[in-house]
Amino acid sequence: MTYQDVFNEFWEHVKDSIEAKTFAKLTMAKTIGKPELKNIFLRPIYAENDFKVILKYSFRPRETEDIEEEMTLEDALPIVKQHLKSSFLSVLLFTTEKDVVFKMNKKGVGSITENYPTFKNVT
């Protein structure tokens, strides 16, 4: 199974957590090399009939200001995919029920693991 197939399975966990209103945060981690881009975070914005995320680019040089954008989850997906394998090797989904980790090894093989939840609330 390709890392893309495993990532699609991981993204289903993301969508399920949003439907269940348990999504707390998504973080891209394990940078490749020493790029200026240190992390990408997605934080939820729950509204009565709508769900959006704040996408935040966090940079390594402290002089570089972080960038935040509000968008839909569908708009965030291509950005996450674009940075996967080129900038980051893992994506961590934090929910109030469990933490789900997508990892890719150097050979491009993806895997998913689940852990106990880090967050108790989505706020």
PEZI-V654563 format. One record per backbone hydrogen bond with DSSP energy under -1.0 kcal/mol. CO is the residue of the C=O (numbers start at 0). NH is the residue of the N-H. E is the energy in kcal/mol with one decimal. If there is no record, write none. Layout:
CO_NH_E / CO_NH_E
//
This chain:
1_5_-1.9 / 2_6_-2.7 / 3_7_-2.4 / 4_8_-1.7 / 5_9_-2.2 / 6_10_-2.8 / 7_11_-1.3 / 8_12_-1.1 / 9_13_-1.4 / 10_14_-2.4 / 11_15_-2.6 / 12_16_-2.2 / 13_17_-1.6 / 14_18_-2.3 / 15_19_-2.1 / 16_21_-3.0 / 16_22_-1.2 / 17_20_-1.0 / 21_95_-1.5 / 24_93_-3.3 / 25_41_-2.6 / 26_91_-3.3 / 28_88_-1.0 / 28_89_-1.7 / 29_88_-1.6 / 35_59_-4.1 / 38_57_-2.8 / 39_27_-2.7 / 40_55_-2.6 / 41_25_-2.1 / 42_53_-2.6 / 44_51_-2.0 / 49_46_-2.4 / 51_44_-2.7 / 52_70_-2.5 / 53_42_-2.0 / 54_68_-2.3 / 55_40_-2.5 / 56_66_-1.7 / 57_37_-2.6 / 57_38_-1.8 / 60_63_-1.6 / 66_56_-3.0 / 68_54_-3.5 / 70_52_-3.2 / 71_75_-1.5 / 72_76_-1.7 / 75_79_-2.4 / 76_80_-2.8 / 77_81_-2.2 / 78_82_-1.5 / 79_83_-1.1 / 82_86_-2.5 / 82_87_-2.2 / 86_31_-2.2 / 87_84_-2.7 / 88_103_-2.2 / 89_28_-2.6 / 90_101_-3.0 / 91_26_-2.5 / 92_99_-2.6 / 93_23_-2.8 / 93_24_-1.8 / 97_94_-1.4 / 98_114_-2.7 / 99_92_-3.4 / 100_112_-2.2 / 101_90_-2.4 / 102_110_-2.3 / 104_107_-2.0 / 108_104_-2.3 / 110_102_-2.6 / 112_100_-3.1 / 114_98_-2.1
//
